[in-house]
Every structure is written in structure tokens, then in C-alpha cells.
Amino acid sequence: MADGLKGFAMDLLKDDVFETILSRMEGEFESHDFIFEMMRHFPREYTYSLYECRRAKDPIQTLHAKIGRKLSDLKGRVAKTRKKSSRNVRGLTSTNQFWKKLDDGQQGS
């Protein structure tokens, strides 16, 4: 990757990016909508992160799994609620994790 592009891939997974997107989400949201917001507000970072996954069998699924794991790491900020089918970025229906934003000090179950 050219020197001017280094750092963009990791920028997508930074806490401030997740906090920015989280602030735009409703009280309950799904992973697909979170990813759509990332694509809309951080298109270059999303594209570079996807490029970094290019050697994976499925780069899109690989990147989205990383995003999901990062959401799971935001303990005290979000909690998993349920799973339900919805349209993914490919326009296909797939099982999707729903999340609930937590108030400060509220614990997820």
C-alpha cells in the first residue's frame, strides 16, 4: 500500500469512529445499519479496510466480523439483544445481531 494510504485501514476500527457512529444510532440498532452508517460517514476508511481484507476468502464478511467484534468490545456502551434476519450490504437477507445502547453504568445481559 502506498505510504499516503497507511493508517486508513486501522482508522475505521478506532474508538472515535465507533463513538461517532454509535452517537448516530437509535437506542436499539442492528449491525447492518451500523455498517451502513460507517460506509456513509467514513467511506475512505471503510474502503481501505476492505482492501486490507482482500486476501480473505470473503473480504466483506471478514471486515464486518471485525466490526462486530469491536462492537462486542464496547462493554458498558452497547449490549447484544437478539438476532434477526435483515438485508446486508450485498442486498441479501442474512442473520444479524441487534444491539442496545446502554446508559453510563447500565450493564448488558
C-alpha positions in Angstrom: 0.0 0.0 0.0 1.3 3.5 -0.8 2.7 5.5 2.1 -0.1 8.0 1.9 -2.7 5.3 2.5 -1.1 3.7 5.6 -3.2 4.0 8.7 -6.6 4.3 7.0 -7.5 0.7 7.4 -6.9 0.8 11.1 -8.6 4.1 11.4 -12.0 2.5 10.8 -11.6 0.4 13.9 -10.6 3.2 16.2 -12.8 4.1 19.2 -13.6 7.6 18.0 -15.0 6.2 14.7 -17.2 3.8 16.6 -18.3 6.5 19.1 -19.2 8.8 16.1 -21.4 6.1 14.5 -22.8 5.0 17.8 -24.0 8.6 18.5 -26.0 8.4 15.3 -27.8 5.2 16.1 -31.2 4.8 17.7 -31.5 3.1 21.2 -31.7 -0.3 19.5 -29.9 -0.9 16.3 -28.6 -3.7 14.1 -25.1 -4.4 12.9 -26.1 -3.9 9.2 -27.3 -0.4 9.9 -24.2 0.4 11.9 -22.1 -0.8 8.9 -24.2 1.3 6.5 -23.5 4.3 8.7 -19.8 3.6 8.7 -19.8 3.3 4.9 -21.7 6.6 4.6 -19.7 8.7 7.1 -16.2 7.1 6.7 -16.2 5.8 3.0 -12.4 6.1 2.5 -11.6 4.3 5.8 -14.2 1.6 5.0 -12.8 1.1 1.5 -9.2 0.9 2.7 -10.2 -1.5 5.5 -12.0 -3.7 3.0 -8.9 -3.6 0.8 -6.8 -4.8 3.7 -9.0 -7.9 3.9 -8.6 -8.6 0.2 -6.7 -11.9 0.7 -9.5 -13.4 2.9 -11.9 -15.9 1.3 -14.7 -13.3 1.7 -13.3 -9.8 2.4 -16.6 -8.2 3.1 -17.6 -10.9 5.7 -14.1 -10.7 7.2 -14.3 -6.9 7.7 -17.8 -7.0 9.0 -16.9 -9.7 11.5 -14.1 -7.4 12.8 -16.6 -4.6 13.1 -18.9 -6.9 15.1 -16.1 -8.0 17.4 -15.2 -4.3 18.0 -18.9 -3.6 18.9 -18.8 -6.5 21.3 -15.7 -5.0 23.0 -17.6 -1.7 23.7 -18.8 -3.1 27.1 -20.7 -0.6 29.1 -21.7 1.2 25.8 -23.7 -1.5 24.0 -25.2 -4.9 24.7 -26.4 -7.7 22.4 -30.1 -8.1 22.4 -31.4 -10.5 19.7 -30.7 -11.8 16.3 -33.0 -11.3 13.3 -32.7 -11.5 9.5 -32.2 -8.3 7.5 -30.6 -7.2 4.3 -26.9 -6.9 4.3 -24.6 -4.7 2.1 -25.0 -7.2 -0.7 -28.7 -6.8 -0.6 -29.1 -10.4 0.6 -31.0 -11.5 3.7 -28.8 -12.8 6.5 -28.9 -13.3 10.2 -27.9 -10.1 12.0 -27.1 -9.1 15.6 -29.2 -6.4 17.2 -27.7 -4.1 19.9 -29.0 -1.8 22.6 -27.2 1.4 23.6 -26.5 1.5 27.3 -26.6 4.4 29.6 -23.5 5.0 31.7 -23.3 2.4 34.4 -26.0 0.2 32.9 -24.9 -3.4 32.4 -25.7 -5.6 29.4 -27.2 -9.0 29.9 
